[in-house]
């Protein structure tokens, strides 16, 4: 790999990091809103937004070979799909999983 390729790779990774941090921040904010929200309509909108954030983060991670991030996003995406289809419900264990996921994803992105 020559110097130009190395610089290009560094720029791509920096761009990914910024984008990933934005997705994680939106996911985290959505989580806080979700805990405060009571109406089914608002919950549905927040879940859809969080699903899209996780889906976008997974795609960005896949595009630059960040398998660990992708492997965390995939089950989160599946859980949001189940929530959207009302096949799963929000409970303390679900919130704990979401918060732990935010923590782990944040660490992986900043590493």
MODELLER restraints for C-alpha pairs under 7 A, 6 or more apart:
rsr = mdl.restraints
at = mdl.atoms
rsr.add(forms.Gaussian(group=physical.xy_distance, feature=features.Distance(at['CA:16:A'], at['CA:60:A']), mean=6.84, stdev=0.5))
rsr.add(forms.Gaussian(group=physical.xy_distance, feature=features.Distance(at['CA:17:A'], at['CA:109:A']), mean=5.98, stdev=0.5))
rsr.add(forms.Gaussian(group=physical.xy_distance, feature=features.Distance(at['CA:20:A'], at['CA:57:A']), mean=5.94, stdev=0.5))
rsr.add(forms.Gaussian(group=physical.xy_distance, feature=features.Distance(at['CA:20:A'], at['CA:109:A']), mean=6.88, stdev=0.5))
rsr.add(forms.Gaussian(group=physical.xy_distance, feature=features.Distance(at['CA:23:A'], at['CA:53:A']), mean=5.34, stdev=0.5))
rsr.add(forms.Gaussian(group=physical.xy_distance, feature=features.Distance(at['CA:23:A'], at['CA:57:A']), mean=6.25, stdev=0.5))
rsr.add(forms.Gaussian(group=physical.xy_distance, feature=features.Distance(at['CA:24:A'], at['CA:102:A']), mean=6.52, stdev=0.5))
rsr.add(forms.Gaussian(group=physical.xy_distance, feature=features.Distance(at['CA:27:A'], at['CA:50:A']), mean=5.40, stdev=0.5))
rsr.add(forms.Gaussian(group=physical.xy_distance, feature=features.Distance(at['CA:27:A'], at['CA:53:A']), mean=6.25, stdev=0.5))
rsr.add(forms.Gaussian(group=physical.xy_distance, feature=features.Distance(at['CA:28:A'], at['CA:102:A']), mean=6.63, stdev=0.5))
rsr.add(forms.Gaussian(group=physical.xy_distance, feature=features.Distance(at['CA:30:A'], at['CA:46:A']), mean=6.14, stdev=0.5))
rsr.add(forms.Gaussian(group=physical.xy_distance, feature=features.Distance(at['CA:30:A'], at['CA:50:A']), mean=6.29, stdev=0.5))
rsr.add(forms.Gaussian(group=physical.xy_distance, feature=features.Distance(at['CA:34:A'], at['CA:43:A']), mean=6.21, stdev=0.5))
rsr.add(forms.Gaussian(group=physical.xy_distance, feature=features.Distance(at['CA:34:A'], at['CA:46:A']), mean=6.47, stdev=0.5))
rsr.add(forms.Gaussian(group=physical.xy_distance, feature=features.Distance(at['CA:37:A'], at['CA:43:A']), mean=6.40, stdev=0.5))
rsr.add(forms.Gaussian(group=physical.xy_distance, feature=features.Distance(at['CA:44:A'], at['CA:84:A']), mean=6.90, stdev=0.5))
rsr.add(forms.Gaussian(group=physical.xy_distance, feature=features.Distance(at['CA:47:A'], at['CA:80:A']), mean=6.57, stdev=0.5))
rsr.add(forms.Gaussian(group=physical.xy_distance, feature=features.Distance(at['CA:47:A'], at['CA:84:A']), mean=6.91, stdev=0.5))
rsr.add(forms.Gaussian(group=physical.xy_distance, feature=features.Distance(at['CA:51:A'], at['CA:77:A']), mean=5.88, stdev=0.5))
rsr.add(forms.Gaussian(group=physical.xy_distance, feature=features.Distance(at['CA:51:A'], at['CA:80:A']), mean=5.60, stdev=0.5))
rsr.add(forms.Gaussian(group=physical.xy_distance, feature=features.Distance(at['CA:54:A'], at['CA:73:A']), mean=5.83, stdev=0.5))
rsr.add(forms.Gaussian(group=physical.xy_distance, feature=features.Distance(at['CA:54:A'], at['CA:77:A']), mean=6.16, stdev=0.5))
rsr.add(forms.Gaussian(group=physical.xy_distance, feature=features.Distance(at['CA:55:A'], at['CA:77:A']), mean=6.27, stdev=0.5))
rsr.add(forms.Gaussian(group=physical.xy_distance, feature=features.Distance(at['CA:58:A'], at['CA:69:A']), mean=6.88, stdev=0.5))
rsr.add(forms.Gaussian(group=physical.xy_distance, feature=features.Distance(at['CA:58:A'], at['CA:70:A']), mean=4.80, stdev=0.5))
rsr.add(forms.Gaussian(group=physical.xy_distance, feature=features.Distance(at['CA:58:A'], at['CA:73:A']), mean=5.44, stdev=0.5))
rsr.add(forms.Gaussian(group=physical.xy_distance, feature=features.Distance(at['CA:58:A'], at['CA:74:A']), mean=6.91, stdev=0.5))
rsr.add(forms.Gaussian(group=physical.xy_distance, feature=features.Distance(at['CA:61:A'], at['CA:67:A']), mean=6.91, stdev=0.5))
rsr.add(forms.Gaussian(group=physical.xy_distance, feature=features.Distance(at['CA:61:A'], at['CA:69:A']), mean=6.18, stdev=0.5))
rsr.add(forms.Gaussian(group=physical.xy_distance, feature=features.Distance(at['CA:61:A'], at['CA:70:A']), mean=5.64, stdev=0.5))
rsr.add(forms.Gaussian(group=physical.xy_distance, feature=features.Distance(at['CA:62:A'], at['CA:70:A']), mean=6.08, stdev=0.5))
rsr.add(forms.Gaussian(group=physical.xy_distance, feature=features.Distance(at['CA:69:A'], at['CA:105:A']), mean=6.42, stdev=0.5))
rsr.add(forms.Gaussian(group=physical.xy_distance, feature=features.Distance(at['CA:69:A'], at['CA:108:A']), mean=7.00, stdev=0.5))
rsr.add(forms.Gaussian(group=physical.xy_distance, feature=features.Distance(at['CA:82:A'], at['CA:88:A']), mean=5.50, stdev=0.5))
rsr.add(forms.Gaussian(group=physical.xy_distance, feature=features.Distance(at['CA:83:A'], at['CA:89:A']), mean=6.14, stdev=0.5))
